[in-house]
Amino acid sequence: MNIKRIFGAALTVLGVGFLIYTAILFSGTGSPVKPMIIYGVLGFVFFLSGMGLIRTMNDAA
């Protein structure tokens, strides 16, 4: 059980959630731009950091 891999997966899922929420805000009419930028950047950062954690882990048994 690798804690870094679990944390990386959690960050990736959280990032995807933020990106989906940004897409929902973008599709709505009359929504301000500031929350879209904030959630979009947070989602992008979480997604990339989670993928980086998963990618750099070695499968040493």
PDB file of N, CA, C, O and CB in Angstrom:
ATOM      1  N   MET A   1       0.852  -1.178   0.000  1.00  0.00           N
ATOM      2  CA  MET A   1       0.000   0.000   0.000  1.00  0.00           C
ATOM      3  C   MET A   1       0.892   1.234   0.000  1.00  0.00           C
ATOM      4  O   MET A   1       1.570   1.528   0.984  1.00  0.00           O
ATOM      5  CB  MET A   1      -0.966   0.002   1.225  1.00  0.00           C
ATOM      6  N   ASN A   2       0.880   1.933  -1.098  1.00  0.00           N
ATOM      7  CA  ASN A   2       1.752   3.071  -1.251  1.00  0.00           C
ATOM      8  C   ASN A   2       0.969   4.363  -1.035  1.00  0.00           C
ATOM      9  O   ASN A   2       0.029   4.667  -1.769  1.00  0.00           O
ATOM     10  CB  ASN A   2       2.411   3.058  -2.630  1.00  0.00           C
ATOM     11  N   ILE A   3       1.376   5.116  -0.014  1.00  0.00           N
ATOM     12  CA  ILE A   3       0.652   6.333   0.347  1.00  0.00           C
ATOM     13  C   ILE A   3       0.772   7.397  -0.737  1.00  0.00           C
ATOM     14  O   ILE A   3      -0.193   8.109  -1.015  1.00  0.00           O
ATOM     15  CB  ILE A   3       1.169   6.882   1.672  1.00  0.00           C
ATOM     16  N   LYS A   4       1.952   7.513  -1.355  1.00  0.00           N
ATOM     17  CA  LYS A   4       2.119   8.517  -2.405  1.00  0.00           C
ATOM     18  C   LYS A   4       1.224   8.228  -3.606  1.00  0.00           C
ATOM     19  O   LYS A   4       0.686   9.153  -4.214  1.00  0.00           O
ATOM     20  CB  LYS A   4       3.578   8.579  -2.849  1.00  0.00           C
ATOM     21  N   ARG A   5       1.063   6.969  -3.947  1.00  0.00           N
ATOM     22  CA  ARG A   5       0.214   6.616  -5.080  1.00  0.00           C
ATOM     23  C   ARG A   5      -1.257   6.927  -4.761  1.00  0.00           C
ATOM     24  O   ARG A   5      -1.988   7.420  -5.621  1.00  0.00           O
ATOM     25  CB  ARG A   5       0.386   5.119  -5.440  1.00  0.00           C
ATOM     26  N   ILE A   6      -1.682   6.642  -3.541  1.00  0.00           N
ATOM     27  CA  ILE A   6      -3.062   6.948  -3.136  1.00  0.00           C
ATOM     28  C   ILE A   6      -3.285   8.455  -3.120  1.00  0.00           C
ATOM     29  O   ILE A   6      -4.317   8.940  -3.585  1.00  0.00           O
ATOM     30  CB  ILE A   6      -3.374   6.345  -1.743  1.00  0.00           C
ATOM     31  N   PHE A   7      -2.310   9.200  -2.578  1.00  0.00           N
ATOM     32  CA  PHE A   7      -2.422  10.659  -2.544  1.00  0.00           C
ATOM     33  C   PHE A   7      -2.419  11.229  -3.963  1.00  0.00           C
ATOM     34  O   PHE A   7      -3.146  12.183  -4.242  1.00  0.00           O
ATOM     35  CB  PHE A   7      -1.270  11.273  -1.718  1.00  0.00           C
ATOM     36  N   GLY A   8      -1.622  10.667  -4.852  1.00  0.00           N
ATOM     37  CA  GLY A   8      -1.605  11.102  -6.239  1.00  0.00           C
ATOM     38  C   GLY A   8      -2.940  10.854  -6.923  1.00  0.00           C
ATOM     39  O   GLY A   8      -3.421  11.694  -7.683  1.00  0.00           O
ATOM     40  N   ALA A   9      -3.535   9.699  -6.651  1.00  0.00           N
ATOM     41  CA  ALA A   9      -4.847   9.393  -7.234  1.00  0.00           C
ATOM     42  C   ALA A   9      -5.910  10.345  -6.692  1.00  0.00           C
ATOM     43  O   ALA A   9      -6.782  10.792  -7.437  1.00  0.00           O
ATOM     44  CB  ALA A   9      -5.243   7.930  -6.942  1.00  0.00           C
ATOM     45  N   ALA A  10      -5.841  10.654  -5.399  1.00  0.00           N
ATOM     46  CA  ALA A  10      -6.810  11.573  -4.806  1.00  0.00           C
ATOM     47  C   ALA A  10      -6.670  12.974  -5.406  1.00  0.00           C
ATOM     48  O   ALA A  10      -7.670  13.629  -5.699  1.00  0.00           O
ATOM     49  CB  ALA A  10      -6.632  11.627  -3.278  1.00  0.00           C
ATOM     50  N   LEU A  11      -5.424  13.433  -5.588  1.00  0.00           N
ATOM     51  CA  LEU A  11      -5.213  14.747  -6.197  1.00  0.00           C
ATOM     52  C   LEU A  11      -5.707  14.771  -7.634  1.00  0.00           C
ATOM     53  O   LEU A  11      -6.271  15.770  -8.081  1.00  0.00           O
ATOM     54  CB  LEU A  11      -3.734  15.128  -6.147  1.00  0.00           C
ATOM     55  N   THR A  12      -5.502  13.689  -8.352  1.00  0.00           N
ATOM     56  CA  THR A  12      -5.957  13.626  -9.736  1.00  0.00           C
ATOM     57  C   THR A  12      -7.481  13.692  -9.812  1.00  0.00           C
ATOM     58  O   THR A  12      -8.034  14.416 -10.640  1.00  0.00           O
ATOM     59  CB  THR A  12      -5.448  12.345 -10.407  1.00  0.00           C
ATOM     60  N   VAL A  13      -8.148  12.946  -8.959  1.00  0.00           N
ATOM     61  CA  VAL A  13      -9.619  12.957  -8.943  1.00  0.00           C
ATOM     62  C   VAL A  13     -10.138  14.331  -8.536  1.00  0.00           C
ATOM     63  O   VAL A  13     -11.120  14.820  -9.095  1.00  0.00           O
ATOM     64  CB  VAL A  13     -10.163  11.875  -7.978  1.00  0.00           C
ATOM     65  N   LEU A  14      -9.477  14.953  -7.561  1.00  0.00           N
ATOM     66  CA  LEU A  14      -9.888  16.290  -7.131  1.00  0.00           C
ATOM     67  C   LEU A  14      -9.683  17.305  -8.256  1.00  0.00           C
ATOM     68  O   LEU A  14     -10.518  18.187  -8.459  1.00  0.00           O
ATOM     69  CB  LEU A  14      -9.101  16.719  -5.876  1.00  0.00           C
ATOM     70  N   GLY A  15      -8.584  17.181  -8.980  1.00  0.00           N
ATOM     71  CA  GLY A  15      -8.330  18.068 -10.109  1.00  0.00           C
ATOM     72  C   GLY A  15      -9.360  17.905 -11.212  1.00  0.00           C
ATOM     73  O   GLY A  15      -9.821  18.891 -11.787  1.00  0.00           O
ATOM     74  N   VAL A  16      -9.723  16.665 -11.508  1.00  0.00           N
ATOM     75  CA  VAL A  16     -10.752  16.413 -12.525  1.00  0.00           C
ATOM     76  C   VAL A  16     -12.087  16.999 -12.065  1.00  0.00           C
ATOM     77  O   VAL A  16     -12.837  17.547 -12.873  1.00  0.00           O
ATOM     78  CB  VAL A  16     -10.895  14.886 -12.804  1.00  0.00           C
ATOM     79  N   GLY A  17     -12.382  16.885 -10.784  1.00  0.00           N
ATOM     80  CA  GLY A  17     -13.614  17.465 -10.246  1.00  0.00           C
ATOM     81  C   GLY A  17     -13.657  18.973 -10.411  1.00  0.00           C
ATOM     82  O   GLY A  17     -14.681  19.534 -10.801  1.00  0.00           O
ATOM     83  N   PHE A  18     -12.541  19.630 -10.113  1.00  0.00           N
ATOM     84  CA  PHE A  18     -12.480  21.083 -10.297  1.00  0.00           C
ATOM     85  C   PHE A  18     -12.617  21.464 -11.766  1.00  0.00           C
ATOM     86  O   PHE A  18     -13.281  22.449 -12.089  1.00  0.00           O
ATOM     87  CB  PHE A  18     -11.169  21.635  -9.738  1.00  0.00           C
ATOM     88  N   LEU A  19     -12.000  20.701 -12.653  1.00  0.00           N
ATOM     89  CA  LEU A  19     -12.105  21.014 -14.075  1.00  0.00           C
ATOM     90  C   LEU A  19     -13.526  20.810 -14.592  1.00  0.00           C
ATOM     91  O   LEU A  19     -13.998  21.578 -15.429  1.00  0.00           O
ATOM     92  CB  LEU A  19     -11.132  20.154 -14.876  1.00  0.00           C
ATOM     93  N   ILE A  20     -14.204  19.785 -14.101  1.00  0.00           N
ATOM     94  CA  ILE A  20     -15.608  19.578 -14.488  1.00  0.00           C
ATOM     95  C   ILE A  20     -16.480  20.713 -13.958  1.00  0.00           C
ATOM     96  O   ILE A  20     -17.378  21.188 -14.653  1.00  0.00           O
ATOM     97  CB  ILE A  20     -16.126  18.216 -13.960  1.00  0.00           C
ATOM     98  N   TYR A  21     -16.214  21.146 -12.725  1.00  0.00           N
ATOM     99  CA  TYR A  21     -16.977  22.255 -12.155  1.00  0.00           C
ATOM    100  C   TYR A  21     -16.736  23.538 -12.947  1.00  0.00           C
ATOM    101  O   TYR A  21     -17.658  24.331 -13.140  1.00  0.00           O
ATOM    102  CB  TYR A  21     -16.602  22.463 -10.676  1.00  0.00           C
ATOM    103  N   THR A  22     -15.499  23.746 -13.406  1.00  0.00           N
ATOM    104  CA  THR A  22     -15.196  24.900 -14.244  1.00  0.00           C
ATOM    105  C   THR A  22     -15.970  24.837 -15.555  1.00  0.00           C
ATOM    106  O   THR A  22     -16.467  25.855 -16.035  1.00  0.00           O
ATOM    107  CB  THR A  22     -13.693  24.982 -14.521  1.00  0.00           C
ATOM    108  N   ALA A  23     -16.072  23.644 -16.134  1.00  0.00           N
ATOM    109  CA  ALA A  23     -16.833  23.491 -17.369  1.00  0.00           C
ATOM    110  C   ALA A  23     -18.316  23.774 -17.134  1.00  0.00           C
ATOM    111  O   ALA A  23     -18.978  24.352 -17.995  1.00  0.00           O
ATOM    112  CB  ALA A  23     -16.646  22.078 -17.940  1.00  0.00           C
ATOM    113  N   ILE A  24     -18.837  23.375 -15.986  1.00  0.00           N
ATOM    114  CA  ILE A  24     -20.242  23.656 -15.664  1.00  0.00           C
ATOM    115  C   ILE A  24     -20.448  25.158 -15.504  1.00  0.00           C
ATOM    116  O   ILE A  24     -21.440  25.705 -15.986  1.00  0.00           O
ATOM    117  CB  ILE A  24     -20.673  22.911 -14.372  1.00  0.00           C
ATOM    118  N   LEU A  25     -19.507  25.831 -14.823  1.00  0.00           N
ATOM    119  CA  LEU A  25     -19.621  27.282 -14.682  1.00  0.00           C
ATOM    120  C   LEU A  25     -19.528  27.974 -16.039  1.00  0.00           C
ATOM    121  O   LEU A  25     -20.215  28.966 -16.284  1.00  0.00           O
ATOM    122  CB  LEU A  25     -18.533  27.814 -13.744  1.00  0.00           C
ATOM    123  N   PHE A  26     -18.676  27.450 -16.916  1.00  0.00           N
ATOM    124  CA  PHE A  26     -18.508  28.048 -18.240  1.00  0.00           C
ATOM    125  C   PHE A  26     -19.769  27.915 -19.079  1.00  0.00           C
ATOM    126  O   PHE A  26     -20.088  28.803 -19.870  1.00  0.00           O
ATOM    127  CB  PHE A  26     -17.336  27.405 -18.965  1.00  0.00           C
ATOM    128  N   SER A  27     -20.482  26.818 -18.914  1.00  0.00           N
ATOM    129  CA  SER A  27     -21.680  26.601 -19.718  1.00  0.00           C
ATOM    130  C   SER A  27     -22.873  27.410 -19.217  1.00  0.00           C
ATOM    131  O   SER A  27     -23.828  27.630 -19.963  1.00  0.00           O
ATOM    132  CB  SER A  27     -22.031  25.131 -19.730  1.00  0.00           C
ATOM    133  N   GLY A  28     -22.828  27.853 -17.968  1.00  0.00           N
ATOM    134  CA  GLY A  28     -23.921  28.658 -17.424  1.00  0.00           C
ATOM    135  C   GLY A  28     -23.886  30.070 -17.959  1.00  0.00           C
ATOM    136  O   GLY A  28     -22.825  30.589 -18.306  1.00  0.00           O
ATOM    137  N   THR A  29     -25.036  30.681 -18.024  1.00  0.00           N
ATOM    138  CA  THR A  29     -25.101  32.048 -18.539  1.00  0.00           C
ATOM    139  C   THR A  29     -25.000  33.025 -17.379  1.00  0.00           C
ATOM    140  O   THR A  29     -25.568  32.799 -16.310  1.00  0.00           O
ATOM    141  CB  THR A  29     -26.409  32.283 -19.340  1.00  0.00           C
ATOM    142  N   GLY A  30     -24.285  34.095 -17.597  1.00  0.00           N
ATOM    143  CA  GLY A  30     -24.195  35.152 -16.598  1.00  0.00           C
ATOM    144  C   GLY A  30     -23.257  34.841 -15.454  1.00  0.00           C
ATOM    145  O   GLY A  30     -23.286  35.543 -14.443  1.00  0.00           O
ATOM    146  N   SER A  31     -22.424  33.815 -15.568  1.00  0.00           N
ATOM    147  CA  SER A  31     -21.506  33.494 -14.473  1.00  0.00           C
ATOM    148  C   SER A  31     -20.257  34.363 -14.594  1.00  0.00           C
ATOM    149  O   SER A  31     -19.768  34.604 -15.698  1.00  0.00           O
ATOM    150  CB  SER A  31     -21.128  31.980 -14.483  1.00  0.00           C
ATOM    151  N   PRO A  32     -19.743  34.831 -13.461  1.00  0.00           N
ATOM    152  CA  PRO A  32     -18.553  35.677 -13.503  1.00  0.00           C
ATOM    153  C   PRO A  32     -17.296  34.891 -13.907  1.00  0.00           C
ATOM    154  O   PRO A  32     -17.235  33.671 -13.749  1.00  0.00           O
ATOM    155  CB  PRO A  32     -18.339  36.334 -12.143  1.00  0.00           C
ATOM    156  N   VAL A  33     -16.332  35.586 -14.412  1.00  0.00           N
ATOM    157  CA  VAL A  33     -15.123  34.963 -14.937  1.00  0.00           C
ATOM    158  C   VAL A  33     -14.169  34.581 -13.820  1.00  0.00           C
ATOM    159  O   VAL A  33     -13.449  33.591 -13.947  1.00  0.00           O
ATOM    160  CB  VAL A  33     -14.429  35.895 -15.915  1.00  0.00           C
ATOM    161  N   LYS A  34     -14.144  35.336 -12.729  1.00  0.00           N
ATOM    162  CA  LYS A  34     -13.180  35.111 -11.656  1.00  0.00           C
ATOM    163  C   LYS A  34     -13.266  33.701 -11.063  1.00  0.00           C
ATOM    164  O   LYS A  34     -12.225  33.059 -10.921  1.00  0.00           O
ATOM    165  CB  LYS A  34     -13.389  36.132 -10.564  1.00  0.00           C
ATOM    166  N   PRO A  35     -14.455  33.181 -10.707  1.00  0.00           N
ATOM    167  CA  PRO A  35     -14.496  31.798 -10.187  1.00  0.00           C
ATOM    168  C   PRO A  35     -14.065  30.757 -11.224  1.00  0.00           C
ATOM    169  O   PRO A  35     -13.479  29.734 -10.870  1.00  0.00           O
ATOM    170  CB  PRO A  35     -15.904  31.469  -9.705  1.00  0.00           C
ATOM    171  N   MET A  36     -14.352  31.017 -12.496  1.00  0.00           N
ATOM    172  CA  MET A  36     -13.920  30.069 -13.525  1.00  0.00           C
ATOM    173  C   MET A  36     -12.402  30.003 -13.596  1.00  0.00           C
ATOM    174  O   MET A  36     -11.831  28.924 -13.757  1.00  0.00           O
ATOM    175  CB  MET A  36     -14.494  30.458 -14.893  1.00  0.00           C
ATOM    176  N   ILE A  37     -11.756  31.140 -13.478  1.00  0.00           N
ATOM    177  CA  ILE A  37     -10.296  31.164 -13.520  1.00  0.00           C
ATOM    178  C   ILE A  37      -9.714  30.475 -12.287  1.00  0.00           C
ATOM    179  O   ILE A  37      -8.776  29.686 -12.401  1.00  0.00           O
ATOM    180  CB  ILE A  37      -9.783  32.613 -13.616  1.00  0.00           C
ATOM    181  N   ILE A  38     -10.263  30.769 -11.118  1.00  0.00           N
ATOM    182  CA  ILE A  38      -9.751  30.197  -9.872  1.00  0.00           C
ATOM    183  C   ILE A  38      -9.902  28.680  -9.871  1.00  0.00           C
ATOM    184  O   ILE A  38      -8.937  27.960  -9.615  1.00  0.00           O
ATOM    185  CB  ILE A  38     -10.478  30.802  -8.662  1.00  0.00           C
ATOM    186  N   TYR A  39     -11.104  28.190 -10.155  1.00  0.00           N
ATOM    187  CA  TYR A  39     -11.326  26.743 -10.140  1.00  0.00           C
ATOM    188  C   TYR A  39     -10.589  26.038 -11.275  1.00  0.00           C
ATOM    189  O   TYR A  39     -10.139  24.904 -11.112  1.00  0.00           O
ATOM    190  CB  TYR A  39     -12.814  26.443 -10.231  1.00  0.00           C
ATOM    191  N   GLY A  40     -10.466  26.689 -12.402  1.00  0.00           N
ATOM    192  CA  GLY A  40      -9.737  26.102 -13.516  1.00  0.00           C
ATOM    193  C   GLY A  40      -8.254  25.943 -13.206  1.00  0.00           C
ATOM    194  O   GLY A  40      -7.660  24.905 -13.497  1.00  0.00           O
ATOM    195  N   VAL A  41      -7.662  26.975 -12.617  1.00  0.00           N
ATOM    196  CA  VAL A  41      -6.235  26.903 -12.267  1.00  0.00           C
ATOM    197  C   VAL A  41      -6.007  25.877 -11.165  1.00  0.00           C
ATOM    198  O   VAL A  41      -5.060  25.094 -11.235  1.00  0.00           O
ATOM    199  CB  VAL A  41      -5.712  28.286 -11.821  1.00  0.00           C
ATOM    200  N   LEU A  42      -6.864  25.874 -10.149  1.00  0.00           N
ATOM    201  CA  LEU A  42      -6.732  24.870  -9.081  1.00  0.00           C
ATOM    202  C   LEU A  42      -6.878  23.453  -9.624  1.00  0.00           C
ATOM    203  O   LEU A  42      -6.118  22.561  -9.247  1.00  0.00           O
ATOM    204  CB  LEU A  42      -7.778  25.116  -7.986  1.00  0.00           C
ATOM    205  N   GLY A  43      -7.835  23.248 -10.492  1.00  0.00           N
ATOM    206  CA  GLY A  43      -8.029  21.928 -11.079  1.00  0.00           C
ATOM    207  C   GLY A  43      -6.829  21.497 -11.904  1.00  0.00           C
ATOM    208  O   GLY A  43      -6.408  20.342 -11.837  1.00  0.00           O
ATOM    209  N   PHE A  44      -6.278  22.419 -12.679  1.00  0.00           N
ATOM    210  CA  PHE A  44      -5.116  22.111 -13.501  1.00  0.00           C
ATOM    211  C   PHE A  44      -3.903  21.767 -12.639  1.00  0.00           C
ATOM    212  O   PHE A  44      -3.177  20.818 -12.936  1.00  0.00           O
ATOM    213  CB  PHE A  44      -4.793  23.287 -14.419  1.00  0.00           C
ATOM    214  N   VAL A  45      -3.682  22.542 -11.567  1.00  0.00           N
ATOM    215  CA  VAL A  45      -2.541  22.290 -10.671  1.00  0.00           C
ATOM    216  C   VAL A  45      -2.708  20.958  -9.946  1.00  0.00           C
ATOM    217  O   VAL A  45      -1.758  20.179  -9.871  1.00  0.00           O
ATOM    218  CB  VAL A  45      -2.393  23.437  -9.645  1.00  0.00           C
ATOM    219  N   PHE A  46      -3.898  20.683  -9.412  1.00  0.00           N
ATOM    220  CA  PHE A  46      -4.127  19.418  -8.707  1.00  0.00           C
ATOM    221  C   PHE A  46      -3.984  18.236  -9.651  1.00  0.00           C
ATOM    222  O   PHE A  46      -3.401  17.214  -9.287  1.00  0.00           O
ATOM    223  CB  PHE A  46      -5.515  19.406  -8.060  1.00  0.00           C
ATOM    224  N   PHE A  47      -4.511  18.369 -10.853  1.00  0.00           N
ATOM    225  CA  PHE A  47      -4.432  17.276 -11.816  1.00  0.00           C
ATOM    226  C   PHE A  47      -2.978  16.985 -12.194  1.00  0.00           C
ATOM    227  O   PHE A  47      -2.559  15.827 -12.215  1.00  0.00           O
ATOM    228  CB  PHE A  47      -5.251  17.610 -13.071  1.00  0.00           C
ATOM    229  N   LEU A  48      -2.222  18.021 -12.488  1.00  0.00           N
ATOM    230  CA  LEU A  48      -0.827  17.810 -12.876  1.00  0.00           C
ATOM    231  C   LEU A  48       0.027  17.280 -11.726  1.00  0.00           C
ATOM    232  O   LEU A  48       0.893  16.433 -11.942  1.00  0.00           O
ATOM    233  CB  LEU A  48      -0.235  19.103 -13.392  1.00  0.00           C
ATOM    234  N   SER A  49      -0.205  17.766 -10.515  1.00  0.00           N
ATOM    235  CA  SER A  49       0.582  17.268  -9.382  1.00  0.00           C
ATOM    236  C   SER A  49       0.222  15.824  -9.063  1.00  0.00           C
ATOM    237  O   SER A  49       1.100  15.037  -8.708  1.00  0.00           O
ATOM    238  CB  SER A  49       0.363  18.149  -8.145  1.00  0.00           C
ATOM    239  N   GLY A  50      -1.036  15.464  -9.179  1.00  0.00           N
ATOM    240  CA  GLY A  50      -1.435  14.074  -8.958  1.00  0.00           C
ATOM    241  C   GLY A  50      -0.860  13.142 -10.003  1.00  0.00           C
ATOM    242  O   GLY A  50      -0.384  12.053  -9.682  1.00  0.00           O
ATOM    243  N   MET A  51      -0.906  13.573 -11.258  1.00  0.00           N
ATOM    244  CA  MET A  51      -0.320  12.751 -12.312  1.00  0.00           C
ATOM    245  C   MET A  51       1.193  12.639 -12.152  1.00  0.00           C
ATOM    246  O   MET A  51       1.768  11.591 -12.442  1.00  0.00           O
ATOM    247  CB  MET A  51      -0.660  13.328 -13.684  1.00  0.00           C
ATOM    248  N   GLY A  52       1.837  13.700 -11.696  1.00  0.00           N
ATOM    249  CA  GLY A  52       3.276  13.653 -11.451  1.00  0.00           C
ATOM    250  C   GLY A  52       3.636  12.680 -10.340  1.00  0.00           C
ATOM    251  O   GLY A  52       4.634  11.966 -10.438  1.00  0.00           O
ATOM    252  N   LEU A  53       2.833  12.647  -9.286  1.00  0.00           N
ATOM    253  CA  LEU A  53       3.084  11.699  -8.202  1.00  0.00           C
ATOM    254  C   LEU A  53       2.900  10.262  -8.668  1.00  0.00           C
ATOM    255  O   LEU A  53       3.692   9.387  -8.318  1.00  0.00           O
ATOM    256  CB  LEU A  53       2.162  11.985  -7.022  1.00  0.00           C
ATOM    257  N   ILE A  54       1.875  10.022  -9.442  1.00  0.00           N
ATOM    258  CA  ILE A  54       1.628   8.661  -9.927  1.00  0.00           C
ATOM    259  C   ILE A  54       2.724   8.235 -10.906  1.00  0.00           C
ATOM    260  O   ILE A  54       3.175   7.091 -10.872  1.00  0.00           O
ATOM    261  CB  ILE A  54       0.240   8.567 -10.603  1.00  0.00           C
ATOM    262  N   ARG A  55       3.145   9.136 -11.763  1.00  0.00           N
ATOM    263  CA  ARG A  55       4.127   8.797 -12.788  1.00  0.00           C
ATOM    264  C   ARG A  55       5.502   8.503 -12.206  1.00  0.00           C
ATOM    265  O   ARG A  55       6.199   7.622 -12.710  1.00  0.00           O
ATOM    266  CB  ARG A  55       4.233   9.917 -13.789  1.00  0.00           C
ATOM    267  N   THR A  56       5.911   9.214 -11.161  1.00  0.00           N
ATOM    268  CA  THR A  56       7.258   9.053 -10.631  1.00  0.00           C
ATOM    269  C   THR A  56       7.404   7.897  -9.655  1.00  0.00           C
ATOM    270  O   THR A  56       8.515   7.623  -9.200  1.00  0.00           O
ATOM    271  CB  THR A  56       7.678  10.308  -9.964  1.00  0.00           C
ATOM    272  N   MET A  57       6.333   7.221  -9.324  1.00  0.00           N
ATOM    273  CA  MET A  57       6.414   6.103  -8.386  1.00  0.00           C
ATOM    274  C   MET A  57       6.954   4.862  -9.077  1.00  0.00           C
ATOM    275  O   MET A  57       6.563   4.546 -10.201  1.00  0.00           O
ATOM    276  CB  MET A  57       5.041   5.812  -7.773  1.00  0.00           C
ATOM    277  N   ASN A  58       7.855   4.159  -8.399  1.00  0.00           N
ATOM    278  CA  ASN A  58       8.403   2.918  -8.923  1.00  0.00           C
ATOM    279  C   ASN A  58       7.624   1.736  -8.377  1.00  0.00           C
ATOM    280  O   ASN A  58       7.183   1.754  -7.228  1.00  0.00           O
ATOM    281  CB  ASN A  58       9.892   2.789  -8.576  1.00  0.00           C
ATOM    282  N   ASP A  59       7.456   0.713  -9.195  1.00  0.00           N
ATOM    283  CA  ASP A  59       6.774  -0.498  -8.765  1.00  0.00           C
ATOM    284  C   ASP A  59       7.793  -1.535  -8.315  1.00  0.00           C
ATOM    285  O   ASP A  59       8.001  -2.543  -8.991  1.00  0.00           O
ATOM    286  CB  ASP A  59       5.892  -1.058  -9.895  1.00  0.00           C
ATOM    287  N   ALA A  60       8.420  -1.291  -7.190  1.00  0.00           N
ATOM    288  CA  ALA A  60       9.404  -2.232  -6.661  1.00  0.00           C
ATOM    289  C   ALA A  60       8.702  -3.187  -5.711  1.00  0.00           C
ATOM    290  O   ALA A  60       8.102  -2.772  -4.719  1.00  0.00           O
ATOM    291  CB  ALA A  60      10.569  -1.489  -5.942  1.00  0.00           C
ATOM    292  N   ALA A  61       8.785  -4.457  -6.028  1.00  0.00           N
ATOM    293  CA  ALA A  61       8.106  -5.451  -5.197  1.00  0.00           C
ATOM    294  C   ALA A  61       9.094  -6.188  -4.332  1.00  0.00           C
ATOM    295  O   ALA A  61       8.705  -7.067  -3.562  1.00  0.00           O
ATOM    296  CB  ALA A  61       7.331  -6.438  -6.058  1.00  0.00           C
TER     297      ALA A  61
END
